[in-house]
Amino acid sequence: MSDNSKPGLSEGTLHEQLSDSSKSAFARYQALALGSNSIWYLIKYELIMLFSSWVPGALGLVLRKTLYPLILGEVGSNVVFGQGVTIRHGEKTQIGSGVIIDDGAVLDAKGGTNQGIKIGENTIISRNAVLSCKNGDIEIGAGCTVGISTLVHAMEGSNISIGNKVLIGAFGYFIGSGPYGTDSLELPFKEQGMFPQGGISIADNVWFGSNVQVLDGVSIGTGSIVGASTVVNKDIADFDVVAGVPMKLIKNRQKDA
């Protein structure tokens, strides 16, 4: 429920920047894909993606390992990039050593004022997973696994922080994005703004089953377990095991051992 005592963030701000009719299609493309007005960066980005993003097999892995660091902010050693990885605002993406970015993954650090995406060492971003910023920040710790087709989305005011050794099953949704204002019956929802709830904070060594949905404004404690298809809409304490819709506490791994 929105709080009319506080203004909501304009969901349309970034959209308006990207669809500004006073700018050329070329300039809007740069804003969307690159976050940079540099012609040199544009040329470098286009050539690298054109000649390496689609190449299969070992040759493709070698090309991307060599070339992708030239369009990213920071890349450690022995990083693997699969085929068809999408990179947006790459200069705001930091990737630690030993990370695997599987085929079809999306690294979208888009935003005008954010820090972007940071991925810790030896983490796996699985096939078709999407890390999407909208002026928010995403930080994933070391030794994590982000499952197939999982979406991690962070908007301004709702950053997402994931600790070390976190396991996320397939088809998870981590939505760092507050609800739209709904009080006005005349204004479209997007014009009423969004109301961030403070983001999502996940401690170390948490296990999420598949199809989990984690909503904005929650904190999840160390060593906890979230059962498959659970909707997480409130905080989870250290070592809690939860499941269901609505979410229920099953036990505490420490107290009920």
C-alpha positions as CSV (number, residue, x, y, z in Angstrom):
1,M,0.0,0.0,0.0
2,S,1.4,3.4,-1.0
3,D,1.9,6.2,1.6
4,N,0.8,9.5,0.2
5,S,2.7,11.4,2.8
6,K,5.9,10.6,0.9
7,P,6.4,11.1,-2.8
8,G,7.1,7.9,-4.8
9,L,10.0,7.5,-7.1
10,S,9.1,8.2,-10.7
11,E,9.1,4.8,-12.5
12,G,8.9,6.8,-15.8
13,T,12.2,8.7,-15.3
14,L,14.5,6.2,-16.9
15,H,12.0,5.2,-19.5
16,E,11.5,8.9,-20.4
17,Q,15.3,9.3,-20.8
18,L,15.5,6.3,-23.1
19,S,12.5,7.3,-25.2
20,D,13.2,11.1,-25.3
21,S,12.1,12.1,-28.8
22,S,14.5,15.1,-28.8
23,K,17.4,12.6,-28.9
24,S,18.3,10.5,-32.0
25,A,17.8,6.8,-32.0
26,F,21.6,6.5,-32.0
27,A,21.8,8.5,-28.8
28,R,19.0,6.6,-27.1
29,Y,20.7,3.3,-28.0
30,Q,23.9,4.5,-26.3
31,A,21.9,5.4,-23.2
32,L,20.2,2.0,-23.1
33,A,23.1,-0.3,-24.0
34,L,26.2,1.5,-22.9
35,G,25.5,4.3,-20.4
36,S,28.3,6.2,-22.2
37,N,28.4,8.9,-24.9
38,S,31.9,7.8,-25.9
39,I,32.1,6.9,-29.6
40,W,35.3,4.9,-28.9
41,Y,33.5,2.8,-26.3
42,L,30.6,2.3,-28.7
43,I,32.9,1.1,-31.5
44,K,34.8,-1.2,-29.1
45,Y,31.5,-2.6,-27.7
46,E,29.9,-3.3,-31.0
47,L,33.0,-5.0,-32.5
48,I,33.6,-7.2,-29.5
49,M,29.9,-8.3,-29.3
50,L,29.7,-8.8,-33.1
51,F,32.8,-11.0,-33.4
52,S,32.7,-12.9,-30.1
53,S,29.3,-13.1,-28.4
54,W,27.9,-15.8,-30.7
55,V,31.0,-17.9,-31.3
56,P,30.5,-21.5,-30.0
57,G,33.0,-23.9,-28.4
58,A,36.4,-23.3,-27.0
59,L,37.2,-20.6,-29.6
60,G,34.3,-18.5,-28.3
61,L,35.3,-19.0,-24.7
62,V,38.8,-17.8,-25.4
63,L,37.6,-14.8,-27.4
64,R,35.2,-13.7,-24.8
65,K,37.7,-14.3,-21.9
66,T,40.1,-12.0,-23.8
67,L,37.8,-9.3,-25.1
68,Y,35.0,-8.9,-22.6
69,P,37.2,-7.3,-19.9
70,L,37.7,-4.5,-22.4
71,I,34.1,-3.4,-22.1
72,L,33.5,-4.3,-18.4
73,G,34.6,-2.3,-15.3
74,E,36.6,-5.0,-13.6
75,V,37.2,-8.7,-14.4
76,G,39.3,-11.1,-12.4
77,S,41.2,-14.1,-13.7
78,N,39.8,-17.3,-15.2
79,V,36.3,-15.9,-15.8
80,V,34.1,-17.9,-18.2
81,F,31.5,-16.1,-20.4
82,G,29.0,-18.3,-22.3
83,Q,27.4,-17.7,-25.6
84,G,24.9,-14.9,-26.0
85,V,25.6,-13.1,-22.8
86,T,24.0,-9.6,-22.8
87,I,26.0,-6.8,-21.3
88,R,24.4,-3.4,-20.5
89,H,26.3,-0.5,-19.0
90,G,29.3,-2.8,-18.7
91,E,31.7,-0.2,-17.2
92,K,29.6,-0.5,-14.0
93,T,30.0,-4.3,-13.8
94,Q,32.7,-5.9,-11.6
95,I,33.3,-9.7,-11.8
96,G,35.6,-11.6,-9.5
97,S,38.0,-14.4,-10.4
98,G,36.7,-17.8,-11.3
99,V,33.2,-16.6,-12.0
100,I,31.1,-18.4,-14.6
101,I,28.5,-16.5,-16.6
102,D,26.5,-19.1,-18.5
103,D,24.8,-18.9,-21.9
104,G,22.1,-16.3,-22.4
105,A,22.6,-14.6,-19.0
106,V,22.0,-10.9,-18.8
107,L,24.2,-8.4,-16.9
108,D,22.3,-5.1,-17.0
109,A,23.8,-2.5,-14.7
110,K,21.6,0.3,-16.2
111,G,21.2,3.6,-14.4
112,G,22.4,7.1,-14.2
113,T,23.5,7.3,-10.6
114,N,24.0,3.7,-9.4
115,Q,27.1,1.7,-8.8
116,G,25.9,-1.3,-10.8
117,I,26.6,-5.0,-10.4
118,K,29.3,-6.7,-8.4
119,I,29.8,-10.5,-8.5
120,G,32.2,-12.3,-6.0
121,E,34.8,-14.9,-6.8
122,N,33.8,-18.4,-7.9
123,T,30.1,-17.6,-8.3
124,I,28.0,-19.1,-11.0
125,I,25.4,-17.1,-12.9
126,S,23.4,-19.9,-14.6
127,R,21.9,-20.0,-18.1
128,N,19.4,-17.3,-18.9
129,A,19.6,-15.7,-15.4
130,V,19.0,-11.9,-15.4
131,L,20.7,-9.4,-13.2
132,S,18.9,-6.2,-13.9
133,C,19.5,-2.7,-12.4
134,K,17.2,0.3,-12.7
135,N,19.3,2.8,-10.9
136,G,19.8,0.3,-8.2
137,D,22.7,-1.9,-7.2
138,I,23.2,-5.7,-7.1
139,E,26.0,-7.3,-5.1
140,I,26.5,-11.1,-5.0
141,G,29.1,-12.6,-2.8
142,A,31.7,-15.4,-3.4
143,G,30.9,-19.0,-4.1
144,C,27.2,-18.5,-4.9
145,T,25.0,-20.1,-7.5
146,V,22.2,-18.2,-9.2
147,G,19.9,-20.7,-10.8
148,I,18.6,-21.0,-14.3
149,S,16.2,-18.2,-15.5
150,T,16.4,-16.4,-12.1
151,L,15.6,-12.7,-12.1
152,V,17.4,-10.4,-9.7
153,H,16.1,-6.8,-10.1
154,A,17.1,-3.7,-8.2
155,M,15.7,-0.2,-8.6
156,E,16.7,3.0,-6.9
157,G,16.2,2.8,-3.2
158,S,15.9,-1.0,-3.3
159,N,19.4,-2.4,-3.6
160,I,20.0,-6.2,-3.4
161,S,22.8,-7.7,-1.4
162,I,23.5,-11.4,-1.4
163,G,26.1,-12.9,0.9
164,N,28.6,-15.7,0.3
165,K,27.8,-19.4,-0.5
166,V,24.2,-18.7,-1.3
167,L,22.3,-21.3,-3.4
168,I,19.4,-20.1,-5.5
169,G,17.3,-22.6,-7.4
170,A,15.9,-22.2,-10.9
171,F,13.2,-19.6,-11.7
172,G,13.7,-17.5,-8.6
173,Y,12.5,-13.9,-8.5
174,F,14.2,-11.3,-6.3
175,I,12.3,-8.1,-6.7
176,G,14.1,-5.0,-5.3
177,S,11.3,-2.8,-6.5
178,G,8.6,-1.3,-4.3
179,P,4.9,-1.3,-5.2
180,Y,3.3,1.3,-7.4
181,G,1.1,4.0,-5.9
182,T,-2.6,3.0,-6.2
183,D,-4.5,5.8,-4.4
184,S,-5.5,7.7,-7.4
185,L,-8.2,6.3,-9.7
186,E,-7.4,8.7,-12.5
187,L,-3.6,8.6,-12.8
188,P,-1.9,5.6,-14.4
189,F,0.1,3.5,-11.9
190,K,3.4,4.5,-13.3
191,E,2.6,8.2,-12.9
192,Q,1.8,7.7,-9.2
193,G,5.4,6.5,-8.7
194,M,6.9,3.6,-6.9
195,F,7.6,3.2,-3.2
196,P,10.8,1.3,-2.5
197,Q,10.8,-0.8,0.7
198,G,14.5,-0.7,1.3
199,G,15.8,-3.5,-0.8
200,I,16.7,-7.2,-0.1
201,S,19.5,-8.3,2.2
202,I,20.5,-12.0,2.2
203,A,23.2,-13.3,4.6
204,D,25.7,-16.1,4.0
205,N,24.9,-19.7,3.3
206,V,21.2,-19.4,2.5
207,W,19.5,-22.1,0.3
208,F,16.5,-21.1,-1.9
209,G,14.5,-23.8,-3.6
210,S,13.1,-23.3,-7.1
211,N,10.4,-20.8,-8.0
212,V,11.0,-18.7,-4.9
213,Q,9.8,-15.1,-4.9
214,V,11.5,-12.7,-2.5
215,L,9.8,-9.3,-2.2
216,D,11.3,-5.9,-1.5
217,G,12.1,-4.9,2.1
218,V,13.1,-8.3,3.6
219,S,16.2,-9.5,5.4
220,I,17.1,-13.2,5.3
221,G,19.4,-14.6,8.0
222,T,22.4,-16.8,7.9
223,G,22.0,-20.5,7.3
224,S,18.3,-20.3,6.6
225,I,16.4,-22.5,4.1
226,V,13.5,-21.3,1.9
227,G,11.4,-24.0,0.4
228,A,10.4,-24.2,-3.3
229,S,7.6,-21.8,-4.5
230,T,7.7,-19.8,-1.2
231,V,6.7,-16.1,-1.4
232,V,9.0,-14.3,1.1
233,N,7.3,-11.1,2.2
234,K,8.8,-10.8,5.7
235,D,12.1,-11.2,7.4
236,I,13.6,-14.6,8.1
237,A,15.8,-15.2,11.1
238,D,19.1,-17.0,11.2
239,F,18.7,-20.8,10.6
240,D,15.0,-20.6,10.0
241,V,13.4,-23.1,7.6
242,V,10.3,-21.6,5.9
243,A,8.0,-22.7,3.2
244,G,4.5,-22.1,1.7
245,V,2.2,-19.4,0.6
246,P,1.7,-17.6,2.9
247,M,5.2,-18.2,4.2
248,K,5.3,-20.3,7.4
249,L,8.1,-21.2,9.8
250,I,8.7,-24.9,9.7
251,K,11.5,-25.1,12.3
252,N,14.8,-23.4,13.3
253,R,17.8,-25.5,12.4
254,Q,19.7,-24.3,15.5
255,K,17.0,-24.4,18.2
256,D,15.1,-27.5,17.0
257,A,18.1,-29.6,16.1
